[in-house]
Amino acid sequence: MTADESFDRLDDDDYPAYTMGRAAEMLGTSQGFLRAVGEARLITPLRSEGGHRRYSRYQLRIAARARELVDQGTPIEAACRIVILEDQLEEAQRIYAEYRRA
């Protein structure tokens, strides 16, 4: 992939553009939190050729929502499950809306 192709992909919500350190900084959290949401299977970061975790903007939004819930006192495992269910509901609603339009 050329530098121009990589730059073009930055608009892609699913492109793993952020390192763990940068992702934690953007979310105002620790790298440990990102590892914990990964262990809870909320997000699965891509790995670089060197084995480093890389996160997409979509994954960061999901992690940010989990962080909101944890900050409100929800245990991390429960927060991750809530976020997964919210995401599934949003997708089901999107599919239903498409079905209704067709």
All heavy atoms as an XYZ file, in Angstrom:
817
protein
N       0.850     -1.173      0.000
C       0.000      0.000      0.000
C       0.895      1.235      0.000
O       1.811      1.341      0.799
C      -0.905     -0.029      1.237
C      -1.860      1.116      1.285
S      -3.002      1.050      2.714
C      -3.901     -0.436      2.395
N       0.610      2.165     -0.874
C       1.409      3.384     -0.967
C       0.979      4.367      0.119
O      -0.076      4.216      0.735
C       1.241      4.050     -2.344
O      -0.093      4.531     -2.450
C       1.576      3.089     -3.471
N       1.785      5.396      0.304
C       1.446      6.428      1.284
C       0.140      7.110      0.921
O      -0.676      7.411      1.792
C       2.577      7.448      1.387
N      -0.088      7.354     -0.382
C      -1.337      7.989     -0.814
C      -2.534      7.096     -0.496
O      -3.576      7.583     -0.067
C      -1.305      8.297     -2.311
C      -0.396      9.474     -2.643
O      -0.126     10.284     -1.730
O       0.041      9.574     -3.805
N      -2.393      5.794     -0.713
C      -3.492      4.868     -0.414
C      -3.766      4.831      1.083
O      -4.921      4.800      1.505
C      -3.155      3.463     -0.921
C      -3.174      3.332     -2.428
C      -2.636      1.989     -2.902
O      -1.773      1.405     -2.242
O      -3.100      1.544     -3.961
N      -2.718      4.835      1.904
C      -2.889      4.857      3.356
C      -3.598      6.131      3.790
O      -4.488      6.100      4.634
C      -1.544      4.752      4.063
O      -0.969      3.500      3.851
N      -3.205      7.263      3.219
C      -3.832      8.542      3.575
C      -5.311      8.529      3.209
O      -6.147      8.988      3.985
C      -3.104      9.693      2.872
C      -3.625     11.040      3.278
C      -3.323     11.568      4.524
C      -4.425     11.775      2.422
C      -3.805     12.805      4.915
C      -4.916     13.017      2.803
C      -4.603     13.528      4.045
N      -5.649      7.989      2.040
C      -7.048      7.910      1.608
C      -7.882      7.072      2.563
O      -9.063      7.328      2.744
C      -7.156      7.348      0.190
C      -6.637      8.315     -0.864
O      -6.513      9.524     -0.559
O      -6.344      7.853     -1.984
N      -7.300      6.061      3.174
C      -8.034      5.165      4.058
C      -8.348      5.801      5.403
O      -9.158      5.271      6.158
C      -7.239      3.874      4.272
C      -7.006      3.175      2.956
C      -7.216      1.726      2.880
N      -8.195      1.124      3.698
C      -8.019     -0.040      4.308
N      -6.903     -0.690      4.206
N      -8.985     -0.574      5.034
N      -7.744      6.934      5.722
C      -8.000      7.573      7.008
C      -9.457      8.010      7.144
O      -9.942      8.207      8.252
C      -7.058      8.752      7.223
C      -5.588      8.381      7.415
C      -4.746      9.637      7.551
C      -5.396      7.471      8.607
N     -10.158      8.164      6.039
C     -11.584      8.488      6.086
C     -12.436      7.265      6.385
O     -13.619      7.388      6.671
C     -12.039      9.102      4.759
C     -11.518     10.518      4.565
O     -11.195     11.169      5.578
O     -11.445     10.958      3.419
N     -11.849      6.083      6.323
C     -12.543      4.823      6.554
C     -12.680      4.591      8.060
O     -11.683      4.510      8.778
C     -11.743      3.691      5.891
C     -12.381      2.331      6.022
O     -13.386      2.185      6.750
O     -11.864      1.388      5.391
N     -13.913      4.484      8.556
C     -14.173      4.276      9.975
C     -13.554      2.991     10.511
O     -13.325      2.870     11.706
C     -15.684      4.228     10.215
C     -16.192      5.395     11.010
O     -15.426      6.343     11.246
O     -17.367      5.340     11.419
N     -13.330      2.025      9.641
C     -12.822      0.728     10.073
C     -11.319      0.568      9.875
O     -10.761     -0.482     10.197
C     -13.559     -0.392      9.329
C     -15.037     -0.428      9.687
O     -15.358     -0.276     10.884
O     -15.868     -0.585      8.784
N     -10.655      1.584      9.352
C      -9.216      1.503      9.122
C      -8.484      1.650     10.459
O      -8.690      2.622     11.197
C      -8.762      2.601      8.157
C      -7.289      2.566      7.864
C      -6.731      1.509      7.153
C      -6.449      3.573      8.311
C      -5.371      1.465      6.887
C      -5.092      3.546      8.044
C      -4.556      2.489      7.339
O      -3.216      2.437      7.084
N      -7.622      0.694     10.820
C      -6.925      0.741     12.112
C      -5.776      1.747     12.100
O      -4.611      1.388     11.968
C      -6.429     -0.703     12.276
C      -6.252     -1.196     10.883
C      -7.330     -0.520     10.068
N      -6.087      2.999     12.277
C      -5.112      4.077     12.119
C      -4.418      4.479     13.413
O      -3.424      5.195     13.372
C      -5.815      5.300     11.529
N      -4.919      4.029     14.576
C      -4.424      4.564     15.840
C      -3.701      3.504     16.666
O      -4.207      2.413     16.875
C      -5.582      5.141     16.660
C      -6.338      6.187     15.897
C      -7.526      5.882     15.242
C      -5.838      7.481     15.773
C      -8.204      6.844     14.498
C      -6.515      8.444     15.042
C      -7.698      8.111     14.407
O      -8.358      9.059     13.677
N      -2.543      3.873     17.167
C      -1.806      2.991     18.065
C      -2.521      2.948     19.411
O      -3.364      3.795     19.713
C      -0.378      3.512     18.296
O      -0.465      4.788     18.947
C       0.402      3.617     16.993
N      -2.142      1.986     20.232
C      -2.761      1.881     21.550
C      -2.512      3.149     22.366
O      -3.434      3.666     23.009
C      -2.247      0.671     22.307
C      -2.818      0.585     23.709
S      -2.233     -0.812     24.632
C      -3.512     -1.971     24.218
N      -1.298      3.654     22.333
C      -0.996      4.865     23.097
C      -1.824      6.051     22.645
O      -2.367      6.794     23.471
N      -1.927      6.241     21.346
C      -2.718      7.356     20.804
C      -4.202      7.157     21.102
O      -4.898      8.105     21.466
C      -2.487      7.488     19.288
C      -3.260      8.592     18.644
C      -2.761      9.969     19.104
N      -3.532     10.990     18.430
C      -4.160     11.970     19.054
N      -4.056     12.110     20.357
N      -4.852     12.852     18.389
N      -4.686      5.920     20.978
C      -6.098      5.636     21.263
C      -6.421      5.943     22.723
O      -7.435      6.587     23.023
C      -6.417      4.184     20.932
N      -5.563      5.502     23.633
C      -5.781      5.769     25.057
C      -5.780      7.271     25.326
O      -6.614      7.782     26.080
C      -4.716      5.064     25.886
N      -4.854      7.974     24.698
C      -4.776      9.430     24.858
C      -6.052     10.097     24.360
O      -6.601     10.980     25.018
C      -3.567      9.945     24.075
C      -3.340     11.418     24.161
C      -2.144     11.841     23.314
O      -1.083     11.213     23.414
O      -2.310     12.804     22.543
N      -6.526      9.678     23.198
C      -7.742     10.274     22.622
C      -8.956     10.036     23.507
O      -9.839     10.896     23.605
C      -7.989      9.707     21.218
C      -6.976     10.165     20.189
S      -7.104      9.271     18.627
C      -8.712      9.843     18.038
N      -9.011      8.865     24.148
C     -10.148      8.524     25.005
C      -9.985      9.044     26.429
O     -10.932      8.980     27.224
C     -10.339      7.004     25.046
C     -10.735      6.346     23.737
C     -10.768      4.832     23.899
C     -12.076      6.864     23.239
N      -8.793      9.519     26.754
C      -8.545      9.975     28.116
C      -8.561      8.822     29.102
O      -9.059      8.953     30.213
N      -8.028      7.698     28.690
C      -8.026      6.511     29.533
C      -6.651      5.870     29.498
O      -5.719      6.398     28.903
C      -9.129      5.529     29.071
O      -9.289      4.516     30.038
C      -8.826      4.924     27.718
N      -6.537      4.731     30.120
C      -5.247      4.035     30.149
C      -5.191      2.951     29.078
O      -6.228      2.515     28.570
C      -5.032      3.397     31.519
O      -5.965      2.344     31.703
N      -3.994      2.522     28.776
C      -3.839      1.407     27.855
C      -4.418      0.136     28.473
O      -4.945     -0.722     27.765
C      -2.369      1.223     27.494
C      -1.831      2.382     26.676
C      -0.373      2.206     26.296
O       0.194      1.137     26.419
N       0.235      3.282     25.818
N      -4.368      0.049     29.787
C      -4.969     -1.091     30.488
C      -6.463     -1.192     30.237
O      -7.011     -2.298     30.120
N      -7.130     -0.041     30.164
C      -8.565     -0.060     29.871
C      -8.806     -0.648     28.484
O      -9.702     -1.471     28.297
C      -9.162      1.351     29.957
C     -10.609      1.402     29.570
C     -11.596      1.039     30.466
C     -10.986      1.796     28.289
C     -12.933      1.064     30.104
C     -12.320      1.830     27.919
C     -13.303      1.464     28.835
N      -7.996     -0.233     27.517
C      -8.151     -0.777     26.160
C      -7.883     -2.279     26.135
O      -8.580     -3.022     25.437
C      -7.231     -0.046     25.187
C      -7.623      1.390     24.872
C      -6.552      2.064     24.042
C      -8.965      1.429     24.160
N      -6.903     -2.726     26.898
C      -6.653     -4.172     26.980
C      -7.859     -4.877     27.596
O      -8.259     -5.952     27.154
C      -5.404     -4.455     27.810
C      -4.124     -4.191     27.087
C      -2.917     -4.693     27.912
N      -1.757     -3.935     27.546
C      -1.326     -2.826     28.149
N      -1.959     -2.342     29.195
N      -0.247     -2.203     27.720
N      -8.443     -4.276     28.629
C      -9.591     -4.885     29.318
C     -10.802     -5.007     28.396
O     -11.469     -6.053     28.392
C      -9.949     -4.080     30.569
N     -11.085     -3.975     27.599
C     -12.236     -4.088     26.697
C     -11.940     -5.079     25.576
O     -12.850     -5.707     25.037
C     -12.727     -2.725     26.149
C     -13.252     -1.849     27.267
C     -11.673     -2.021     25.342
N     -10.676     -5.246     25.256
C     -10.286     -6.277     24.301
C     -10.480     -7.664     24.885
O     -11.005     -8.572     24.225
N     -10.078     -7.854     26.138
C     -10.260     -9.140     26.809
C     -11.729     -9.474     26.982
O     -12.106    -10.648     26.953
C      -9.546     -9.132     28.160
C      -8.037     -9.145     28.036
C      -7.328     -8.890     29.368
O      -7.988     -8.891     30.419
O      -6.102     -8.701     29.327
N     -12.554     -8.451     27.156
C     -14.003     -8.650     27.281
C     -14.659     -8.856     25.916
O     -15.872     -9.006     25.820
C     -14.642     -7.464     28.000
N     -13.847     -8.833     24.849
C     -14.283     -9.054     23.473
C     -15.230     -7.971     22.958
O     -16.051     -8.217     22.084
C     -14.903    -10.437     23.294
C     -13.925    -11.555     23.573
C     -14.548    -12.898     23.226
N     -13.716    -13.992     23.640
C     -12.769    -14.529     22.880
N     -12.530    -14.048     21.693
N     -12.069    -15.554     23.316
N     -15.107     -6.777     23.527
C     -15.891     -5.655     23.004
C     -15.289     -5.191     21.682
O     -16.009     -4.951     20.715
C     -15.922     -4.502     24.002
C     -16.650     -3.250     23.535
C     -18.116     -3.562     23.252
C     -16.529     -2.144     24.558
N     -13.984     -5.067     21.652
C     -13.281     -4.699     20.420
C     -12.083     -5.628     20.261
O     -11.512     -6.092     21.249
C     -12.818     -3.222     20.424
C     -11.920     -2.922     21.630
C     -13.999     -2.284     20.367
C     -11.356     -1.521     21.650
N     -11.743     -5.893     19.026
C     -10.559     -6.696     18.725
C      -9.670     -5.870     17.815
O      -9.942     -5.755     16.621
C     -10.956     -8.017     18.030
O     -11.886     -8.711     18.858
C      -9.736     -8.879     17.776
N      -8.628     -5.283     18.397
C      -7.758     -4.451     17.568
C      -6.992     -5.295     16.556
O      -6.702     -6.465     16.808
C      -6.807     -3.813     18.578
C      -6.822     -4.728     19.754
C      -8.173     -5.368     19.775
N      -6.701     -4.682     15.444
C      -5.843     -5.325     14.457
C      -4.419     -5.263     14.992
O      -4.102     -4.420     15.814
C      -5.938     -4.564     13.134
C      -5.844     -5.390     11.872
C      -6.970     -6.395     11.791
C      -5.872     -4.491     10.664
N      -3.583     -6.147     14.525
C      -2.181     -6.138     14.951
C      -1.310     -5.705     13.784
O      -1.515     -6.150     12.650
C      -1.737     -7.528     15.410
C      -2.447     -8.039     16.648
C      -1.940     -7.349     17.873
N      -2.591     -7.864     19.069
C      -2.006     -7.939     20.238
N      -0.760     -7.527     20.373
N      -2.644     -8.392     21.276
N      -0.361     -4.838     14.063
C       0.592     -4.424     13.039
C       1.550     -5.584     12.777
O       1.534     -6.592     13.487
C       1.378     -3.198     13.515
O       2.241     -3.561     14.584
N       2.382     -5.432     11.773
C       3.366     -6.474     11.474
C       4.268     -6.734     12.670
O       4.732     -7.853     12.877
C       4.185     -6.094     10.240
C       3.386     -6.156      8.960
C       4.211     -5.774      7.742
O       5.455     -5.776      7.818
O       3.589     -5.475      6.714
N       4.498     -5.730     13.487
C       5.321     -5.872     14.685
C       4.553     -6.380     15.891
O       5.100     -6.510     16.973
N       3.249     -6.645     15.728
C       2.427     -7.173     16.817
C       1.767     -6.122     17.689
O       1.133     -6.458     18.691
N       1.867     -4.855     17.322
C       1.258     -3.791     18.115
C      -0.220     -3.640     17.784
O      -0.629     -3.794     16.637
C       1.982     -2.461     17.865
C       3.433     -2.526     18.212
N       3.887     -2.449     19.507
C       4.528     -2.678     17.436
C       5.202     -2.549     19.515
N       5.619     -2.690     18.264
N      -1.014     -3.326     18.809
C      -2.452     -3.131     18.607
C      -2.703     -1.839     17.836
O      -2.095     -0.820     18.122
C      -3.167     -3.070     19.951
C      -3.189     -4.376     20.694
C      -3.760     -4.154     22.101
N      -3.839     -5.380     22.859
C      -2.868     -5.835     23.646
N      -1.751     -5.152     23.775
N      -3.013     -6.962     24.312
N      -3.661     -1.901     16.911
C      -4.077     -0.731     16.123
C      -5.602     -0.659     16.183
O      -6.284     -1.668     16.031
C      -3.631     -0.856     14.675
C      -2.143     -1.102     14.468
C      -1.336      0.114     14.683
N      -1.707      1.110     13.680
C      -1.009      2.177     13.430
N       0.090      2.418     14.094
N      -1.398      3.039     12.533
N      -6.134      0.558     16.377
C      -7.571      0.765     16.566
C      -8.154      1.659     15.476
O      -7.521      2.599     15.020
C      -7.831      1.416     17.930
C      -7.399      0.552     19.075
C      -6.101      0.621     19.575
C      -8.270     -0.355     19.654
C      -5.688     -0.186     20.618
C      -7.868     -1.162     20.704
C      -6.581     -1.073     21.176
O      -6.172     -1.882     22.211
N      -9.394      1.379     15.125
C     -10.120      2.200     14.160
C     -10.965      3.236     14.903
O     -11.173      3.136     16.120
C     -11.034      1.317     13.304
O     -12.091      0.790     14.100
N     -11.470      4.199     14.163
C     -12.361      5.196     14.773
C     -13.624      4.540     15.304
O     -14.126      4.920     16.361
C     -12.718      6.286     13.757
C     -11.565      7.212     13.486
C     -11.974      8.377     12.650
N     -12.698      7.941     11.462
C     -12.730      8.602     10.338
N     -12.111      9.738     10.216
N     -13.396      8.140      9.311
N     -14.143      3.572     14.573
C     -15.335      2.850     15.046
C     -15.038      2.188     16.398
O     -15.833      2.292     17.339
C     -15.765      1.801     14.011
C     -16.854      0.899     14.513
C     -18.165      1.347     14.607
C     -16.576     -0.405     14.914
C     -19.171      0.523     15.093
C     -17.567     -1.230     15.390
C     -18.859     -0.763     15.482
O     -19.839     -1.584     15.973
N     -13.905      1.512     16.509
C     -13.552      0.860     17.759
C     -13.383      1.871     18.886
O     -13.755      1.598     20.029
C     -12.273      0.041     17.586
C     -12.473     -1.195     16.738
C     -11.174     -1.904     16.438
O     -10.140     -1.259     16.227
N     -11.224     -3.225     16.400
N     -12.844      3.030     18.562
C     -12.681      4.060     19.583
C     -14.025      4.586     20.070
O     -14.193      4.860     21.257
C     -11.805      5.202     19.068
C     -10.351      4.838     18.770
C      -9.577      6.080     18.343
C      -9.689      4.163     19.951
N     -14.989      4.721     19.170
C     -16.336      5.148     19.598
C     -16.947      4.112     20.529
O     -17.576      4.458     21.545
C     -17.242      5.381     18.393
C     -17.011      6.702     17.701
C     -18.145      7.083     16.769
N     -18.438      6.065     15.772
C     -17.822      5.949     14.602
N     -16.855      6.778     14.273
N     -18.184      5.018     13.747
N     -16.781      2.840     20.192
C     -17.320      1.758     21.025
C     -16.643      1.778     22.399
O     -17.308      1.683     23.438
C     -17.105      0.388     20.321
C     -17.911      0.309     19.028
C     -17.412     -0.768     21.243
C     -19.399      0.266     19.207
N     -15.327      1.901     22.422
C     -14.585      1.942     23.684
C     -14.972      3.173     24.507
O     -15.075      3.098     25.737
C     -13.090      1.921     23.419
N     -15.210      4.299     23.841
C     -15.608      5.521     24.548
C     -16.953      5.333     25.233
O     -17.156      5.796     26.365
C     -15.659      6.703     23.587
N     -17.872      4.643     24.576
C     -19.183      4.381     25.188
C     -19.024      3.484     26.417
O     -19.643      3.731     27.449
C     -20.125      3.739     24.158
C     -21.463      3.327     24.713
C     -22.291      4.514     25.201
N     -23.558      4.026     25.717
C     -24.053      4.365     26.908
N     -23.438      5.245     27.668
N     -25.198      3.869     27.318
N     -18.172      2.471     26.310
C     -17.916      1.605     27.463
C     -17.305      2.414     28.601
O     -17.661      2.227     29.767
C     -17.000      0.455     27.061
N     -16.423      3.308     28.254
C     -15.782      4.152     29.283
C     -16.818      5.011     29.999
O     -16.767      5.184     31.212
C     -14.714      5.030     28.638
C     -14.210      6.136     29.519
C     -12.782      5.955     29.946
N     -12.459      6.825     31.053
C     -11.980      8.057     30.931
N     -11.757      8.583     29.759
N     -11.713      8.764     31.999
N     -17.781      5.555     29.259
C     -18.853      6.341     29.893
C     -19.568      5.515     30.947
O     -19.836      5.991     32.052
C     -19.876      6.790     28.847
C     -19.434      7.860     27.909
C     -20.494      8.143     26.837
O     -21.656      7.717     26.994
O     -20.149      8.782     25.834
N     -19.910      4.281     30.582
C     -20.639      3.409     31.509
C     -19.787      3.052     32.722
O     -20.281      3.047     33.857
C     -21.106      2.147     30.783
C     -22.175      2.373     29.712
C     -22.361      1.125     28.863
C     -23.493      2.795     30.355
N     -18.514      2.753     32.496
C     -17.609      2.427     33.600
C     -17.460      3.637     34.522
O     -17.479      3.500     35.752
C     -16.240      1.946     33.059
C     -15.198      1.863     34.169
C     -16.401      0.588     32.373
N     -17.344      4.821     33.935
C     -17.228      6.042     34.744
C     -18.475      6.278     35.595
O     -18.402      6.937     36.635
C     -16.970      7.259     33.861
C     -15.558      7.289     33.292
O     -14.709      6.474     33.718
O     -15.310      8.118     32.388
N     -19.616      5.733     35.159
C     -20.859      5.865     35.914
C     -21.017      4.763     36.958
O     -22.022      4.700     37.645
C     -22.058      5.838     34.961
C     -22.125      7.021     34.031
C     -23.176      6.858     32.948
O     -23.951      5.911     32.945
N     -23.202      7.789     32.014
N     -20.009      3.875     37.045
C     -20.031      2.843     38.077
C     -20.393      1.445     37.595
O     -20.483      0.523     38.401
N     -20.603      1.273     36.317
C     -20.928     -0.043     35.767
C     -19.654     -0.885     35.693
O     -18.638     -0.396     35.190
C     -21.529      0.101     34.351
O     -22.644      0.994     34.409
C     -21.976     -1.232     33.791
N     -19.693     -2.131     36.157
C     -18.511     -2.992     36.008
C     -18.148     -3.147     34.528
O     -19.025     -3.148     33.660
C     -18.957     -4.332     36.604
C     -20.097     -3.988     37.503
C     -20.777     -2.795     36.872
N     -16.863     -3.282     34.249
C     -16.403     -3.278     32.863
C     -17.040     -4.394     32.030
O     -17.394     -4.181     30.882
C     -14.861     -3.299     32.773
C     -14.435     -2.921     31.355
C     -14.300     -4.630     33.202
C     -13.012     -2.471     31.235
N     -17.198     -5.588     32.606
C     -17.804     -6.693     31.852
C     -19.245     -6.360     31.475
O     -19.676     -6.620     30.357
C     -17.754     -8.001     32.650
C     -16.361     -8.495     32.945
C     -15.727     -7.820     34.166
O     -16.430     -7.125     34.933
O     -14.503     -7.964     34.325
N     -19.985     -5.774     32.420
C     -21.369     -5.391     32.160
C     -21.427     -4.252     31.145
O     -22.280     -4.244     30.249
C     -22.067     -4.984     33.454
N     -20.519     -3.296     31.263
C     -20.485     -2.172     30.322
C     -20.243     -2.683     28.909
O     -20.898     -2.238     27.958
C     -19.399     -1.179     30.727
N     -19.327     -3.613     28.770
C     -19.036     -4.168     27.447
C     -20.256     -4.887     26.887
O     -20.577     -4.742     25.705
C     -17.832     -5.100     27.511
S     -16.275     -4.221     27.787
N     -20.942     -5.640     27.708
C     -22.147     -6.348     27.244
C     -23.229     -5.355     26.833
O     -23.891     -5.541     25.811
C     -22.661     -7.291     28.343
C     -23.815     -8.132     27.912
C     -23.384     -9.126     26.844
N     -24.561     -9.846     26.375
C     -24.779    -10.175     25.120
N     -23.895     -9.886     24.194
N     -25.858    -10.795     24.768
N     -23.416     -4.302     27.593
C     -24.404     -3.270     27.253
C     -24.065     -2.650     25.906
O     -24.947     -2.479     25.050
C     -24.463     -2.188     28.361
C     -25.118     -2.767     29.616
C     -25.213     -0.952     27.872
C     -24.951     -1.902     30.857
N     -22.801     -2.313     25.698
C     -22.388     -1.676     24.446
C     -22.596     -2.635     23.269
O     -23.056     -2.219     22.202
C     -20.931     -1.186     24.525
C     -20.446     -0.681     23.183
C     -20.802     -0.104     25.584
N     -22.288     -3.904     23.457
C     -22.518     -4.896     22.402
C     -24.000     -4.953     22.052
O     -24.371     -4.941     20.866
C     -21.995     -6.281     22.831
C     -20.460     -6.276     22.840
C     -22.532     -7.379     21.917
C     -19.841     -7.486     23.532
N     -24.857     -4.985     23.054
C     -26.303     -5.037     22.802
C     -26.806     -3.753     22.140
O     -27.644     -3.811     21.235
C     -27.051     -5.313     24.103
C     -26.846     -6.715     24.678
C     -27.437     -6.809     26.082
C     -27.450     -7.777     23.758
N     -26.286     -2.601     22.564
C     -26.664     -1.339     21.922
C     -26.268     -1.348     20.447
O     -27.047     -0.916     19.588
C     -25.997     -0.159     22.620
C     -26.544      0.176     23.976
C     -25.769      1.263     24.695
O     -24.617      1.571     24.302
O     -26.315      1.811     25.667
N     -25.080     -1.842     20.164
C     -24.583     -1.897     18.791
C     -25.435     -2.848     17.947
O     -25.780     -2.538     16.807
C     -23.119     -2.318     18.787
C     -22.417     -2.018     17.487
O     -22.543     -0.877     16.996
O     -21.735     -2.919     16.959
N     -25.796     -3.990     18.514
C     -26.640     -4.948     17.796
C     -28.027     -4.367     17.527
O     -28.580     -4.557     16.439
C     -26.764     -6.255     18.582
C     -25.500     -7.066     18.600
C     -25.583     -8.261     19.523
O     -26.468     -8.358     20.379
N     -24.654     -9.186     19.361
N     -28.571     -3.659     18.492
C     -29.880     -3.029     18.308
C     -29.826     -1.980     17.207
O     -30.712     -1.925     16.341
C     -30.362     -2.399     19.618
C     -31.674     -1.623     19.542
C     -32.819     -2.529     19.096
C     -31.988     -0.978     20.881
N     -28.790     -1.157     17.213
C     -28.643     -0.130     16.178
C     -28.561     -0.768     14.786
O     -29.187     -0.292     13.838
C     -27.399      0.702     16.450
C     -27.207      1.845     15.484
C     -25.968      2.655     15.819
O     -25.723      2.934     17.003
O     -25.236      2.999     14.871
N     -27.814     -1.841     14.667
C     -27.687     -2.538     13.379
C     -29.022     -3.145     12.951
O     -29.414     -3.055     11.788
C     -26.609     -3.624     13.466
C     -26.446     -4.435     12.215
C     -25.889     -3.661     11.027
O     -25.486     -2.497     11.181
O     -25.867     -4.226      9.919
N     -29.743     -3.746     13.893
C     -31.050     -4.327     13.577
C     -32.030     -3.243     13.127
O     -32.797     -3.448     12.174
C     -31.605     -5.085     14.785
N     -31.999     -2.101     13.768
C     -32.874     -0.996     13.383
C     -32.520     -0.481     11.992
O     -33.394     -0.150     11.206
C     -32.806      0.125     14.420
C     -33.475     -0.241     15.716
C     -33.251      0.780     16.814
O     -32.232      1.469     16.847
N     -34.188      0.862     17.735
N     -31.232     -0.423     11.679
C     -30.793      0.010     10.352
C     -31.272     -0.970      9.286
O     -31.814     -0.566      8.257
C     -29.267      0.121     10.303
C     -28.740      0.692      8.984
C     -27.247      0.542      8.842
N     -26.797     -0.841      8.840
C     -26.936     -1.680      7.799
N     -27.514     -1.281      6.693
N     -26.489     -2.905      7.876
N     -31.135     -2.252      9.542
C     -31.571     -3.275      8.586
C     -33.085     -3.216      8.407
O     -33.590     -3.288      7.280
C     -31.115     -4.679      9.048
C     -29.598     -4.789      8.924
C     -31.815     -5.779      8.256
C     -29.009     -6.014      9.604
N     -33.811     -3.044      9.501
C     -35.264     -2.965      9.417
C     -35.697     -1.745      8.605
O     -36.612     -1.833      7.775
C     -35.867     -2.913     10.824
C     -37.369     -2.806     10.815
C     -38.163     -3.882     10.403
C     -38.008     -1.637     11.205
C     -39.534     -3.783     10.378
C     -39.383     -1.534     11.195
C     -40.140     -2.607     10.775
O     -41.503     -2.497     10.750
N     -35.037     -0.615      8.817
C     -35.368      0.596      8.061
C     -35.116      0.385      6.569
O     -35.923      0.810      5.734
C     -34.556      1.785      8.582
N     -34.013     -0.286      6.222
C     -33.744     -0.597      4.819
C     -34.821     -1.512      4.239
O     -35.262     -1.334      3.111
C     -32.363     -1.254      4.661
C     -31.213     -0.298      4.811
C     -29.877     -1.014      4.705
O     -29.825     -2.198      4.282
O     -28.867     -0.377      5.039
N     -35.217     -2.496      5.020
C     -36.260     -3.443      4.599
C     -37.584     -2.704      4.343
O     -38.252     -2.962      3.358
C     -36.438     -4.517      5.682
C     -37.605     -5.439      5.435
C     -37.524     -6.444      4.473
C     -38.781     -5.297      6.151
C     -38.603     -7.281      4.240
C     -39.863     -6.126      5.927
C     -39.752     -7.114      4.965
O     -40.824     -7.947      4.731
N     -37.921     -1.788      5.216
C     -39.181     -1.031      5.091
C     -39.149     -0.141      3.839
O     -40.177      0.069      3.218
C     -39.428     -0.176      6.325
C     -39.610     -0.966      7.584
C     -40.979     -1.173      8.027
N     -41.723      0.067      8.054
C     -43.042      0.103      8.101
N     -43.718     -1.009      8.142
N     -43.674      1.227      8.115
N     -37.969      0.398      3.505
C     -37.860      1.250      2.311
C     -37.978      0.436      1.022
O     -38.387      0.965     -0.002
C     -36.525      2.005      2.327
C     -36.503      3.188      3.240
C     -35.292      4.071      3.011
N     -34.031      3.387      3.266
C     -33.393      3.385      4.430
N     -33.919      4.035      5.450
N     -32.262      2.769      4.577
N     -37.575     -0.815      1.081
C     -37.557     -1.660     -0.145
C     -38.921     -2.174     -0.528
O     -39.942     -1.946     -0.116
C     -36.635     -2.854      0.077
